[in-house]
Amino acid sequence: MKLYNSIGMNPQAVRVFIAEKGLTIPMSTIDLPGMENRREPYLSKVNPAGQSPALELDDGSVITEVTAICEYLEDMHPKPALIGSNAKEKAEARMWIRRIDLNILEPMANGFRYGDAADFFKPRMRIIPQAADDLKKLTQERLTWLDGLMAGRQWVCGSRFTLADIMLACWVNLFKDRGQPLNPANRNVNAIIERTAARPSMKA
Ligand SMILES: N[C@@H](CCC(=O)N[C@@H](CS)C(=O)NCC(=O)O)C(=O)O
């Protein structure tokens, strides 16, 4: 097994997940700024979407997408459970991961790609510069929405630390210093992110 790794919050989330599981997986770091991920042989051998991370299995097949990679690792190494140890727990974590990913993480990343980092991303993907500010505003509205739902919770899934916490913290911590600062009014969400950031795995 081998993880194609790079800079960025997507591979970071998988590295943190691996560290929380106590696993050791060999990594091959791709030159993302040099666009190794956007040309051959990466596109046909690893990920036709031209992104990282990617997990190559021992039979040569490749799994991409953070959530699919983490689901695979959870199935192969169920303990400690970072998605869930029964159907209800898994459904709950998947619900929050999807809500957070679609409503917060994707607009947050695209606000950065279309705005602050447009020059870096222009040769990689379609950039919509006029959408950047609205995407950032949308992200903030949804973070405030999430904050209201997180009252009294230690983690996104209550007392269970999950992939939802890992993804939320990896994204928000990266972009808070890149044009999308934390809203101090979001005390519940900020506390969850702070608790997650304090875990040793976050250094992975
Ligand atoms: N939906 C994908 C997103 C992957 C992604 O956007 N990765 C970034 C790194 S954080 C990337 O490869 N960016 C470089 C590029 O797009 O050229 C996933 O879940 O893995």
The ligand as an SDF file (V2000), in Angstrom:
LIG
                    3D

 20 19  0  0  0  0  0  0  0  0999 V2000
  -12.3060   15.7430   -3.7390 N   0  0  0  0  0  0  0  0  0  0  0  0
  -10.8880   15.4470   -3.6930 C   0  0  0  0  0  0  0  0  0  0  0  0
  -10.1400   16.7650   -3.6310 C   0  0  0  0  0  0  0  0  0  0  0  0
   -8.6370   16.5890   -3.7680 C   0  0  0  0  0  0  0  0  0  0  0  0
   -7.9020   17.9230   -3.9590 C   0  0  0  0  0  0  0  0  0  0  0  0
   -8.4760   18.9240   -4.3870 O   0  0  0  0  0  0  0  0  0  0  0  0
   -6.5840   17.8930   -3.6220 N   0  0  0  0  0  0  0  0  0  0  0  0
   -5.7720   19.0570   -3.7810 C   0  0  0  0  0  0  0  0  0  0  0  0
   -4.6950   19.0870   -2.6820 C   0  0  0  0  0  0  0  0  0  0  0  0
   -5.3600   19.6780   -1.1560 S   0  0  0  0  0  0  0  0  0  0  0  0
   -5.0500   19.0100   -5.1060 C   0  0  0  0  0  0  0  0  0  0  0  0
   -4.7200   17.9550   -5.5910 O   0  0  0  0  0  0  0  0  0  0  0  0
   -4.7470   20.2130   -5.6320 N   0  0  0  0  0  0  0  0  0  0  0  0
   -3.8420   20.4030   -6.7310 C   0  0  0  0  0  0  0  0  0  0  0  0
   -4.4860   20.6060   -8.0260 C   0  0  0  0  0  0  0  0  0  0  0  0
   -5.7180   20.6580   -8.0820 O   0  0  0  0  0  0  0  0  0  0  0  0
   -3.7240   20.7120   -8.9980 O   0  0  0  0  0  0  0  0  0  0  0  0
  -10.5680   14.5230   -2.5240 C   0  0  0  0  0  0  0  0  0  0  0  0
  -11.4360   14.3050   -1.6610 O   0  0  0  0  0  0  0  0  0  0  0  0
   -9.4740   13.9230   -2.4620 O   0  0  0  0  0  0  0  0  0  0  0  0
  1  2  1  0
  2  3  1  0
  2 18  1  0
  3  4  1  0
  4  5  1  0
  5  6  2  0
  5  7  1  0
  7  8  1  0
  8  9  1  0
  8 11  1  0
  9 10  1  0
 11 12  2  0
 11 13  1  0
 13 14  1  0
 14 15  1  0
 15 16  2  0
 15 17  1  0
 18 19  2  0
 18 20  1  0
M  END
$$$$
